[in-house]
Amino acid sequence: MSKIYSVSELAKELGVTPRTIRFYEDQGLILPQRAGNTRVYTHRERARMILILRGKRLGFSLKDIKEFLDLYVIDTTQVEQLQLLVKKVRKRLVQLEDQRQAIEQTLTELKDIDRMTADALSAKGIKPETV
């Protein structure tokens, strides 16, 4: 028999709050079973939560994650799921590369401003403060 988790047990194991788990349940991403009035989570919900948390950490939207999880249920060959995943991963890589270029440009500009400001203060005989 596979392990059954309460919301607090699952939250503790995954390093999230019970509220986080309930949020994903409200979004329809996980569907716990009921034991009386208590929600119980199976290995399936645990696995889905791991995928959801990984997707969020990688910057995917809840819509993307839901689409991916829904395909997992529909397409048992996982071909569609894998095709969607490669498409979404490549799109996310482009976004992150764009962000990295923007960050590198911002860092260069800030370093230039820092250098020019420090030089201007030094020219006035004032030692620039350090962070």
C-alpha positions, 0 to 999 in steps of 0.5 A: 500500500502506498503512503498517504500524507496529510496536508501538514505531512506533505507540506513538511516533506516538500518544504512548503506550507500547507497553504501552498498545497491548498493553493495548488489544490484550489488551482486544480493542479492536485486533487486529494482524496478524502478520508471523512472530512480530512484531505489525504494526499497519495504518491500521485499528488506528491509527485505532481507537487514535486513537478509543480514546485520544480516548474515554478522554480524554473519560472514556468507559469501555472498555466504552463504547468497545468497544461503539462500535467494535463497532457501527462494524464491524456497522453500515455505515450508522453510524446505530446508532453515531451514535445510541449516540454521541449517547446516551453523549455526552449522558450524559457531559455530564450527569456532567461538569456534576454534577462541575463543580457539585460542584467549584464548591461545594467551591471556595466552601467552601474559600475560606470556610474559608480566609478565616475561618481567615486572619481568626482568625489575623489577630485573634491578630496572626499573619500567615497563610502564603501558598502 
